[in-house]
């Protein structure tokens, strides 16, 4: 069975596909997270942004200089360890870079074979998704969690444990479960009934006293994304 990651680039909008090859300019210590990263794994929906995270501090001015595809881009936000830009490829694409020193990774990233960008693992993406629902009520995040549940490789207890590893004491899994049980805010009333029922069923089956044990990856950055040692779900 092949271990080669085949990203679902076919679900990207045309402007993102036009930018895809140029992403080989992104420094190797960044990994793609968010809805687009999950869509590249699962092909479940269209996502229009690229969100790159690094466990190193980043200088936004340096990033603007070292990636030619950012030359002429519209800077939306520039702050310490943060850069948001809009790149035009026949349509606007938001590309964000975040430096989060100490940001934990559970499993090694996977590498896209054509542009060599690093994409976070399903488990790492799941951990960030169950955290973000505590902060915002957007249907896209709930669709992503439903897609993870349908895929079946990541259970809701695994995602909650991943959130604990990534965010430590800042993450309370009970708050995520409450958020995943309420659909009255934002655009959540538009969430399809099938997705809503899938999430509610998963929430009901969670025992917070018996979440799986998950360990973070011990990794040293290498330009090609290597140097990882195994982490993951304990037995």
N, C-alpha and C positions, 0 to 999 in steps of 0.2 A: 504494500500500500504506500503511495507516495506521500511524503511529508512536505512537498512543495506547496506553498500558499498561493492559491489562485484567487486574486481579489475580484470581486464582482463589480468591475468597472462599468459594466453595462447598465447599472442602475444610476450612475451619476448623470446629472444634467449636462448638456452639451458644453457650457462654459467650463465646468470642472474637468471634463474630458480633454478640452483644449489645453488646460493648464497641467494636466497630469504628468506629462513627460518632464516639464520644468521642475517638478518637485524633487528631482534628483539633486537639486542644489541645496536642499534642506540639510543642515548638519546632522550627523548620525546620532548625536545624543538626544535628539527629539524623537518622540513617538506620537503617532496619530491616535487620538482618543475621540470620544463623542459619537454622535449619530452616524457620521460618515464612516468612521472606523468600523462601527458595527454593521453598517450597510455593506461594506466591503467583505465582511465575513459572511453575512447571511443573505444579502440581496433582498431584504424585506421591504425597503422603502427608499424613496429619493431623499437625499440630504444635501444641503447646499453650501455648507461651510467646511473648512478644514481647520481643526483644532489640534495644535501640536503642543505637547507637554515635555518638559525636561526636568530631571532631578538636579540639574545644575542651574546656577544663577545665569541670567542672560542680559546682555546689553542690547537694547533695541536699536541703537544707532549702528552697532556692529552688524546686526542682522540685516539691516537695510543695505549695508555696503557689500556684504559677502554673497548675497543672493541676487543675481542679475534680474530675476523675474519680478523682484520687488522695486526695481528702479522705475520711477514714474507712478508707482502705486499710490493711491490715496490713503494717507495715514489717518485712521479713525481714532486710535488711542495709542499713546506712547507714554509709558510709565516704567518705574523700576520693575524689572523682570516681566514686563508685559508689552506686547506689540500686537495691535489689531490693524489690519490693512484691508483695503478693497482693491482687488485686481480685476481688470477688465479683459475678458477673453470672449467678446461677443455677448457679454452679460457680466454683471458684477458678481464676484466671488469673494466672500469674506474669509481671510486667512488669519489665524491667530496663533501667537507663540507665547507660551507661559513658562517662566522659569520658577520652579518650586523646589528649592534646595531641601533635601530630605524626603522628597516625595517617594513613597515606597512602591515597588513593583512586585507583583506576586509571581508571575510567570514570564519567561522570556518573550520578547516581541517576536512577531513574524515579519518577514521581509518580502515586499512586493518585488517580483523578479524583473519588472521592466524599468522601474525608476528607483528601486532600492530603498524606498522609504520604509521606516519601521512602523508597524501597526501594533497597537496594544492587543494583548490576548483577550479572548472572550471573558475570562474571569476578571481581569483587571477592568475592562469596560463595564462589566456588570456591577463591580464594586463602586465605580463612580456614578453609575446610573441610580442605584438605590440611595445614594447620598444626595444627588441633585434634586430628587423629588421632595426633599425636605425644604428646599429653598425656592422652588418655583412649581407652578401648576400648569404644565404644558403637555398637550396630548402626545407630542412626539416622544417624550421620555417614557410615557406609559405604553406607547406602541412598541418602543424598543424593549422594554421589560417583557411585554407579552411575546415578542418575537424570540427572546431568549428562552422563555418557558416552552414555547412551541418547539424550538430547536432541541431542547432537552439535555444538552451537555452541561448547562449551568442551572442548578435549582435555585429557588429563592433563598433557602438557608445558606447555600454557598455564596450567593451574591452579598448577603448581609455579613457573613464572616469576612468576605473580601473587603467590604467597606470598613470593618473594624481594623483590619491590617493596614489599609491605605491611610486612613484618617485618625487612627488611634482613638483616644478618649473624646475627640471632637465629634465622633459619630455614634449616635444612639440608634440601634436597629429598631427599637420600639416606635420611634418617631417616623421612620420610613414605613413601617407597617400601617400606622395610622394614616399617613399620606396616601398609601396605596389602597386604602379602604374608603376614601372620600373623593367624590367626583363632582363637587359643587363649585369649585373654583376654576378660574381661567377658562380655557376652552375644553375642559375635561368632559363636559356634557356631550360633546361631539364624539367621544371615544366609542367605537363600535361595541355593541353589547357583548359580542363574542370575546373581545379582548378584556372587557371589564370583568366578565364572569371568570375568565381564565385567571386573572390577577387575584380576584377575591378568593377563589378556591385555593390558590397557592398561599395566600396570606393566612387563611383559616388553618392550614396544615402546618404552619411554622410553630415549632417549640423553641422559644428563645433560650431555654435552659439546655438545649441539645444541638446547638449550632456546630457544624463541623469545624475541626481545627485546621487552620490554614497558616502556612509559613510564607514570609516574603522571600523573594529571590535575592540571593547575594550575588551582586554583579559588579563588574568593573567595566567602565565604558571603553569600547574599542571603536575605531572609526567605522568598521563594517558591522557594528551591532553585535559582535561576539563577546566572549568573556563571561557568559552567564553560567551560574550553577543552578541546579534544579531547586525549585520551590514548589508549593502547591498544597493540595488538600492532603491532610494527614489521615491515617487510618485509625 
